[in-house]
Amino acid sequence: MNHSLLEQVGIEYPIIQGAMSWVATPSLAAAVSNAGGLGMLGAGHQPGEYVREIIKETKGLTDKPFGVNVLLLSPYVDEVVDVVCEENIKVVTTGAGSPGKYMKKFKEAGITVIPVVASTALARRMENDGADAIICEGMEAGGHIGKLTTMTLVPQVVDAVSIPVIAAGGIADGRGMAAAINLGASAVQLGTRFVVAHESIAHDNFKKRILKAKDIDTVVTGMITGHPVRVLRNKLTKEYLKVEKAITSDPSPDFSRLEELGKGALQKAVVEGDKDKGSFMSGQIAGLVSKEQSCDEIISELMQEYNQVISNPVRF
């Protein structure tokens, strides 16, 4: 295991909680950090003062390092960047673009910058832009995804860059963690496993959907829009895929119906627990998640399983 990233970020275990919109709140982030991992807050499309409020709330729940995910397409991105610098945040992860524009400001504030990428080309670009590490997210992950699997992406990115690589997508236990680290990753990022944590504010209907999921229960929507999303199957996905199919055969496609179906769907899942109209973003690994635990229990179990795997390698 490469300990340089752990020392740089100041965490005990190489486990990062995914910054899932509506789920990555102070209660979850603080619990992960208190358990020795790196908790993350999701800034999403929220204004700077909201982000400041959740940062302060998290500081009241933990004295350990935690991070903030900055969505670079947010209309409030400039003020959010100012807030995370002013609040002395230890780590920033970024999505939907390059943080190059803000790199000087981040560095002056002593922030470790870790962009999320889905290809080696983007990984190289992020390194050139000054990133301290890379999160490689495979298409097994829940939410917005790329085209490559974690098992194929991670080793190629490890070979392509000289900075630490964090593996994400399709990891929910110590076996997956060991596999990623053996492929060259310095740490792992988990999302779906933490959705069902006791400290997660996700609606009970969302948690139950994950806990009851089988290996084939996720589906990818939005392929024709260029922004594919992995979610658990329900009435919304059935209707969405039906509309996608109709649009594909239309010489003058109208995407407004898809926009209408997707509007507010994640909030309906996480906050309202709407089984039919909610977008239950989840990774393919949901079929392996079978119990609700505290973040401390999740991280302890991950490390125990990881240590068992590396101390008892399969011999041929």
C-alpha positions in Angstrom: 0.0 0.0 0.0 1.3 3.5 -0.9 1.2 5.5 2.3 2.2 8.9 0.7 -1.3 9.9 -0.1 -2.5 8.9 3.4 0.2 11.1 4.9 -0.5 14.0 2.5 -4.3 14.0 3.3 -3.9 13.1 7.0 -6.1 10.0 7.1 -5.6 6.6 8.7 -7.1 4.3 6.1 -7.0 4.6 2.2 -10.8 4.8 2.0 -12.7 7.8 0.6 -16.4 8.3 0.7 -17.9 9.3 -2.6 -19.4 12.8 -2.7 -22.8 11.8 -3.8 -25.3 14.6 -4.3 -27.9 14.9 -1.6 -26.2 12.0 0.3 -22.8 13.5 1.1 -23.9 15.6 4.0 -22.2 16.6 7.3 -23.5 13.6 9.2 -22.0 11.1 6.7 -18.8 12.9 6.0 -18.0 13.4 9.7 -18.7 9.8 10.5 -16.4 8.6 7.8 -13.6 10.9 8.9 -14.1 9.9 12.5 -13.7 6.3 11.5 -10.3 7.0 9.8 -11.4 7.5 6.2 -11.9 10.7 4.3 -15.4 12.0 4.5 -16.6 14.2 1.6 -19.2 16.9 1.3 -21.0 17.4 -2.0 -21.3 21.1 -3.0 -23.4 20.3 -6.0 -25.1 23.3 -7.5 -25.5 25.1 -4.2 -24.3 28.7 -3.5 -21.2 29.5 -1.6 -22.8 30.4 1.7 -24.7 27.1 1.8 -21.4 25.3 1.3 -19.9 27.3 4.1 -22.7 26.3 6.4 -22.3 22.6 5.8 -18.5 22.9 6.2 -19.0 24.6 9.6 -21.6 21.9 10.6 -19.1 19.2 9.7 -16.3 20.9 11.7 -18.7 20.7 14.7 -18.9 16.9 14.2 -15.3 16.0 13.6 -11.8 17.3 14.2 -10.4 15.0 11.5 -9.7 16.0 7.8 -12.6 16.0 5.4 -13.1 17.2 1.9 -15.5 19.0 -0.4 -16.4 18.0 -4.0 -16.6 21.0 -6.2 -18.8 20.7 -9.3 -17.0 22.8 -11.9 -20.2 23.3 -14.0 -22.0 24.9 -11.0 -23.1 28.5 -11.6 -21.7 29.2 -8.1 -18.3 27.5 -8.7 -16.3 30.7 -8.2 -17.8 31.5 -4.8 -17.6 27.8 -3.7 -13.9 27.8 -4.5 -13.5 31.0 -2.4 -15.3 29.4 0.5 -13.3 26.1 0.6 -10.1 28.1 0.5 -11.3 30.4 3.3 -12.5 27.5 5.4 -9.1 25.7 5.3 -10.5 22.6 3.7 -7.9 19.8 3.5 -9.0 18.1 0.2 -11.0 19.1 -2.8 -12.3 16.7 -5.4 -13.6 18.0 -8.7 -15.9 16.8 -11.5 -17.2 18.0 -14.8 -14.1 19.7 -16.2 -10.6 20.7 -15.2 -9.8 22.6 -12.0 -6.8 24.3 -13.8 -8.4 27.7 -13.6 -8.5 27.5 -9.7 -5.3 25.5 -9.2 -3.2 28.5 -8.1 -5.8 29.5 -5.5 -6.2 25.9 -4.2 -2.4 25.5 -3.9 -2.0 28.8 -2.0 -4.6 27.6 0.4 -2.7 24.3 0.9 -5.5 22.2 -0.5 -4.9 18.8 -2.0 -6.7 18.7 -5.4 -8.0 15.4 -6.7 -10.1 15.4 -10.0 -12.4 12.6 -11.0 -11.6 11.1 -14.5 -12.8 8.3 -16.7 -9.9 8.0 -19.2 -6.1 8.1 -19.3 -6.2 11.2 -21.5 -8.1 13.2 -18.9 -5.8 11.8 -16.2 -2.7 13.1 -18.0 -4.4 16.5 -18.5 -5.3 16.7 -14.8 -1.7 15.9 -13.8 -0.4 18.6 -16.2 -2.9 21.1 -14.7 -1.3 20.4 -11.3 -3.6 17.8 -9.7 -2.1 16.1 -6.6 -3.9 12.7 -7.2 -6.5 11.2 -9.6 -9.8 9.4 -8.9 -10.3 6.8 -11.6 -14.0 6.0 -11.8 -15.1 3.0 -13.8 -18.5 2.5 -15.4 -19.5 0.1 -12.6 -20.1 3.1 -10.4 -23.5 4.6 -9.6 -24.4 8.0 -11.0 -22.6 9.6 -14.0 -20.2 7.2 -15.6 -17.7 6.8 -18.4 -17.1 4.0 -20.8 -14.3 1.9 -19.2 -14.5 -0.5 -16.3 -12.5 0.1 -13.1 -10.3 -3.0 -13.7 -9.2 -1.8 -17.1 -9.0 1.9 -16.3 -7.0 1.8 -13.1 -3.8 0.1 -14.3 -3.7 2.2 -17.5 -4.0 5.4 -15.5 -1.4 4.2 -13.0 1.0 3.7 -15.9 0.0 7.0 -17.5 0.6 9.4 -14.5 3.2 9.8 -11.8 0.8 11.0 -9.1 -1.3 8.7 -6.8 -4.4 7.1 -8.2 -7.6 6.3 -6.4 -9.9 3.6 -7.7 -13.7 4.0 -7.7 -16.6 2.0 -9.1 -17.5 -1.5 -8.2 -15.8 -1.6 -4.9 -17.7 -2.5 -1.7 -15.6 -4.9 0.3 -12.0 -5.7 1.2 -11.6 -8.0 -1.8 -12.3 -5.2 -4.2 -10.1 -2.9 -2.2 -7.2 -5.4 -2.4 -7.8 -5.8 -6.1 -7.6 -2.1 -6.8 -4.5 -1.6 -4.7 -2.8 -4.6 -6.4 -3.6 -2.8 -9.7 -1.6 0.1 -8.5 -4.2 2.3 -6.7 -3.1 4.2 -3.6 -6.7 4.3 -2.2 -10.3 3.5 -3.0 -13.5 5.5 -3.1 -16.8 3.9 -2.2 -20.3 5.4 -2.8 -23.0 2.8 -2.8 -21.8 1.1 0.4 -22.0 4.4 2.3 -25.5 5.3 1.0 -26.8 2.6 3.4 -24.7 3.7 6.4 -26.6 4.6 9.6 -25.3 8.1 9.3 -26.5 8.5 5.7 -29.6 10.7 5.4 -30.8 8.8 2.3 -34.5 7.8 2.6 -35.2 4.4 4.0 -36.7 3.4 0.6 -33.4 4.2 -1.1 -31.5 2.1 1.4 -33.9 -0.8 1.1 -33.6 -0.7 -2.7 -29.8 -1.1 -2.4 -30.0 -3.8 0.3 -32.5 -5.9 -1.8 -30.7 -5.4 -5.1 -29.3 -8.2 -7.2 -26.3 -8.1 -9.5 -28.4 -7.3 -12.6 -30.7 -4.7 -11.0 -28.9 -1.6 -12.3 -29.4 0.0 -15.8 -27.6 2.8 -17.6 -29.8 5.7 -18.8 -29.0 8.8 -20.8 -26.6 7.1 -23.3 -28.0 9.2 -26.2 -27.5 12.4 -24.3 -23.8 11.8 -23.9 -24.2 11.8 -20.1 -24.9 8.2 -19.1 -26.1 7.5 -15.5 -26.2 4.2 -13.7 -29.3 3.7 -11.5 -31.5 1.0 -10.1 -34.4 -0.1 -12.3 -37.9 1.2 -11.5 -40.8 2.9 -13.4 -38.7 6.0 -14.1 -35.9 4.0 -15.8 -38.5 2.0 -17.8 -40.1 5.2 -19.1 -36.8 6.9 -19.6 -35.4 4.1 -21.8 -38.7 4.0 -23.7 -38.4 7.7 -24.5 -34.7 7.2 -25.4 -35.6 4.5 -27.9 -38.3 6.7 -29.5 -35.8 9.6 -29.8 -33.2 7.4 -31.4 -35.5 6.6 -34.3 -36.7 10.2 -34.7 -35.1 12.3 -37.4 -35.8 15.4 -35.5 -35.2 14.3 -31.8 -36.8 16.3 -29.0 -34.9 15.8 -25.7 -37.3 17.9 -23.6 -39.2 14.8 -22.4 -36.0 13.3 -21.1 -35.2 16.5 -19.3 -38.6 16.6 -17.8 -38.3 13.0 -16.5 -34.9 13.6 -15.0 -35.6 17.0 -13.4 -35.4 16.6 -9.6 -35.4 12.8 -9.8 -32.4 12.3 -7.6 -33.9 14.5 -4.8 -37.1 12.5 -5.1 -35.1 9.3 -4.5 -32.8 10.5 -1.7 -35.1 12.9 0.2 -38.6 11.7 -0.6 -38.0 8.0 -1.3 -40.3 8.1 -4.3 -40.0 4.5 -5.5 -41.5 5.2 -9.0 -40.2 8.6 -10.0 -36.9 8.8 -8.0 -33.5 8.3 -9.6 -31.9 5.7 -7.3 -28.3 6.1 -8.4 -26.3 3.0 -7.4 -23.3 1.0 -8.5 -23.4 -2.5 -9.9 -21.9 -3.6 -6.6 -25.3 -3.1 -4.9 -25.9 -6.8 -5.0 -23.0 -7.3 -2.6 -24.3 -4.7 -0.1 -26.6 -6.6 2.3 -26.6 -4.8 5.6 -26.9 -1.3 7.1 -24.0 -0.5 9.4 -22.3 2.5 10.9 -19.4 4.1 9.0 -17.0 2.9 11.7 -18.3 -0.7 11.2 -18.0 -0.4 7.4 -14.5 0.9 7.5 -13.4 -1.6 10.1 -14.9 -4.5 8.1 -13.2 -3.3 4.9 -9.8 -3.1 6.5 -10.2 -6.5 8.2 -11.2 -8.1 4.9 -8.4 -6.3 3.1 -5.8 -7.5 5.5 -7.1 -11.1 5.3 -6.8 -11.1 1.5 -3.3 -9.7 1.4 -2.1 -12.0 4.1 -3.6 -15.1 2.5 -2.8 -14.8 -1.2 -4.1 -17.6 -3.5 -1.2 -19.9 -4.5 -1.1 -21.9 -7.7 
